Amino acid sequence: MSTLAEAQTVLDRAELIYTAEEVSSAIDKMAEQLNKIFAHIKKDQPVLALSIMNGGLILSGHLLTRLDFPLQIDYLHASRYRNQISGGELHWKVEPQHDLAGRELLIIDDILDEGYTLAAIQQYCMQKQAERVVSAVLVEKHHQRRTADVECDVIGMSVEDRYVFGFGMDYKSYHRNLNGIYAVAEGDG
């Protein structure tokens, strides 16, 4: 695991690619899209919002307060990174506490990179007989390594193929709490 001193050095050298104001504006637009997608929801069958820990926590806190349809909140914890900067095998830590059968779900995560985690979570939800799964991520990374069978319904912003952190995304378990989005400088990491 990285030391705090190393993480601070990475931050000091990093490039700010989205300010707090730009992130907030993107979240406003995401909320508008989601409010349209779920406009049909009735009070007796609320959407179940599932935050993907740990990355989706910050986005969920900001996004959910902007939604105007009935919902319940839960979470799940599945990760490929486990405090590293490259992904490995998917590791399930916590499954949702609510029954997913017959529910409309909103999956909230920080980033869509290669797509393995999101694809596995979507498949898990459908195996649990969810009626519908809508996914929302703050950041989509552009590259050619994406798995072919994953799509995201609502995307806040996009980034080049660089290691990014802040606003839920971490650098070796640090910097999730930053209110902007940063890219690691060339040669760092």
C-alpha positions as CSV (number, residue, x, y, z in Angstrom):
1,M,0.0,0.0,0.0
2,S,1.1,3.5,-0.7
3,T,2.2,5.8,2.0
4,L,0.6,9.1,2.7
5,A,3.8,10.9,1.7
6,E,3.8,9.1,-1.7
7,A,0.1,9.9,-2.2
8,Q,0.7,13.6,-1.4
9,T,3.6,13.7,-3.9
10,V,1.3,12.2,-6.6
11,L,-1.3,14.8,-5.8
12,D,1.2,17.6,-5.9
13,R,2.3,16.6,-9.4
14,A,-1.1,15.7,-10.7
15,E,-3.1,17.6,-13.3
16,L,-6.5,18.9,-12.3
17,I,-8.8,17.9,-15.2
18,Y,-12.2,18.7,-13.8
19,T,-12.9,21.4,-11.1
20,A,-15.5,21.0,-8.3
21,E,-17.8,23.3,-10.3
22,E,-17.5,21.2,-13.5
23,V,-18.2,18.0,-11.4
24,S,-21.2,19.6,-9.8
25,S,-22.6,20.6,-13.2
26,A,-22.1,17.1,-14.6
27,I,-24.0,15.7,-11.6
28,D,-26.8,18.1,-12.2
29,K,-27.1,16.8,-15.8
30,M,-26.9,13.2,-14.6
31,A,-29.8,13.9,-12.2
32,E,-31.9,15.5,-15.0
33,Q,-31.4,12.4,-17.1
34,L,-32.2,10.0,-14.3
35,N,-35.3,12.0,-13.3
36,K,-36.6,11.5,-16.9
37,I,-35.7,7.8,-16.9
38,F,-37.5,7.2,-13.7
39,A,-40.4,9.7,-14.1
40,H,-42.9,6.8,-14.2
41,I,-42.0,5.5,-10.7
42,K,-44.9,5.4,-8.2
43,K,-44.5,5.8,-4.4
44,D,-45.5,2.1,-3.8
45,Q,-42.6,0.8,-5.9
46,P,-39.6,3.0,-5.3
47,V,-36.3,2.6,-7.2
48,L,-33.6,0.9,-5.3
49,A,-30.4,2.9,-5.6
50,L,-27.3,0.8,-5.1
51,S,-24.1,2.6,-4.5
52,I,-20.9,0.6,-5.4
53,M,-18.5,1.0,-2.5
54,N,-16.1,2.6,-2.1
55,G,-15.9,4.6,-5.3
56,G,-19.6,5.3,-5.7
57,L,-20.0,6.7,-2.2
58,I,-19.1,10.3,-3.0
59,L,-21.2,10.5,-6.2
60,S,-24.1,8.8,-4.5
61,G,-24.2,11.4,-1.8
62,H,-24.3,14.2,-4.2
63,L,-26.5,12.6,-6.9
64,L,-29.2,11.2,-4.7
65,T,-30.1,14.5,-3.2
66,R,-30.9,15.8,-6.7
67,L,-33.3,13.0,-7.6
68,D,-37.1,13.6,-7.3
69,F,-38.6,10.1,-7.7
70,P,-39.3,7.7,-4.8
71,L,-36.3,5.6,-3.9
72,Q,-34.6,3.4,-1.3
73,I,-30.9,3.3,-0.8
74,D,-28.6,0.2,-0.4
75,Y,-25.1,-0.6,-1.4
76,L,-22.8,-3.4,-2.5
77,H,-19.1,-3.8,-2.4
78,A,-17.3,-5.4,-5.3
79,S,-13.9,-4.4,-6.4
80,R,-11.1,-5.3,-8.8
81,Y,-8.6,-2.8,-7.6
82,R,-8.3,-3.5,-3.8
83,N,-6.1,-0.3,-3.2
84,Q,-4.0,-1.0,-6.3
85,I,-3.8,1.0,-9.5
86,S,-4.6,-1.9,-11.8
87,G,-7.5,-4.3,-11.6
88,G,-7.5,-8.0,-11.0
89,E,-10.1,-10.6,-10.3
90,L,-13.5,-9.3,-9.0
91,H,-13.7,-9.6,-5.2
92,W,-17.2,-9.5,-3.6
93,K,-17.3,-8.1,-0.1
94,V,-20.9,-7.1,0.6
95,E,-24.1,-8.0,-1.3
96,P,-27.2,-5.7,-1.1
97,Q,-29.5,-6.1,1.9
98,H,-32.7,-5.5,-0.1
99,D,-34.3,-8.2,-2.3
100,L,-33.7,-7.2,-5.9
101,A,-36.4,-9.4,-7.4
102,G,-39.0,-7.3,-9.4
103,R,-37.2,-4.0,-8.6
104,E,-36.0,-1.2,-10.8
105,L,-32.4,-0.6,-9.8
106,L,-30.1,2.4,-10.1
107,I,-26.4,1.3,-9.9
108,I,-24.1,4.3,-9.0
109,D,-20.4,4.0,-9.4
110,D,-17.4,6.4,-9.8
111,I,-15.8,5.2,-13.1
112,L,-16.4,3.0,-16.1
113,D,-13.0,1.8,-17.2
114,E,-12.7,-1.7,-18.7
115,G,-16.2,-2.5,-17.6
116,Y,-15.6,-5.8,-15.8
117,T,-17.0,-4.6,-12.5
118,L,-20.1,-3.0,-13.9
119,A,-20.8,-6.0,-16.2
120,A,-20.5,-8.4,-13.3
121,I,-22.8,-6.2,-11.1
122,Q,-25.4,-5.9,-13.8
123,Q,-25.3,-9.7,-14.4
124,Y,-25.6,-10.3,-10.6
125,C,-28.7,-8.0,-10.4
126,M,-30.4,-9.7,-13.4
127,Q,-29.6,-13.1,-11.8
128,K,-31.4,-11.8,-8.7
129,Q,-34.4,-11.2,-11.0
130,A,-34.3,-7.4,-11.0
131,E,-36.9,-5.9,-13.4
132,R,-34.6,-3.3,-14.7
133,V,-31.1,-2.1,-14.1
134,V,-30.0,1.5,-14.9
135,S,-26.4,2.4,-14.4
136,A,-24.8,5.8,-13.7
137,V,-21.1,6.6,-13.5
138,L,-19.4,10.0,-13.0
139,V,-16.5,9.3,-15.3
140,E,-16.1,7.1,-18.5
141,K,-12.5,6.4,-19.5
142,H,-11.9,6.3,-23.3
143,H,-9.8,3.4,-24.6
144,Q,-10.0,0.2,-26.5
145,R,-9.9,-2.2,-23.6
146,R,-13.7,-2.1,-22.7
147,T,-15.5,-5.4,-22.4
148,A,-17.9,-5.7,-25.3
149,D,-21.0,-6.6,-23.3
150,V,-21.3,-3.6,-20.9
151,E,-23.0,-0.2,-21.4
152,C,-23.7,2.6,-19.0
153,D,-27.0,4.5,-19.2
154,V,-25.9,7.8,-17.7
155,I,-22.4,9.2,-17.8
156,G,-21.3,12.5,-16.2
157,M,-18.0,13.2,-18.0
158,S,-15.3,11.5,-19.9
159,V,-11.5,11.3,-19.5
160,E,-8.6,10.2,-21.6
161,D,-6.9,6.9,-20.9
162,R,-5.0,8.1,-17.8
163,Y,-5.1,7.1,-14.1
164,V,-7.6,9.5,-12.5
165,F,-8.5,10.1,-8.8
166,G,-10.7,12.4,-6.7
167,F,-14.5,12.6,-6.1
168,G,-14.7,8.9,-5.1
169,M,-11.9,7.6,-7.2
170,D,-8.7,6.8,-5.3
171,Y,-5.0,6.7,-5.7
172,K,-4.0,3.6,-3.7
173,S,-6.8,4.2,-1.2
174,Y,-6.1,8.0,-0.8
175,H,-7.7,11.1,-2.3
176,R,-11.3,9.9,-2.7
177,N,-12.4,12.9,-0.8
178,L,-11.1,15.5,-3.3
179,N,-13.8,17.6,-4.8
180,G,-12.2,17.8,-8.3
181,I,-10.9,15.1,-10.6
182,Y,-7.1,14.8,-11.1
183,A,-4.9,12.8,-13.5
184,V,-1.7,11.2,-12.3
185,A,1.3,12.8,-13.9
186,E,3.3,10.9,-16.5
187,G,5.8,8.6,-14.7
188,D,4.0,8.7,-11.4
189,G,1.9,5.8,-10.1
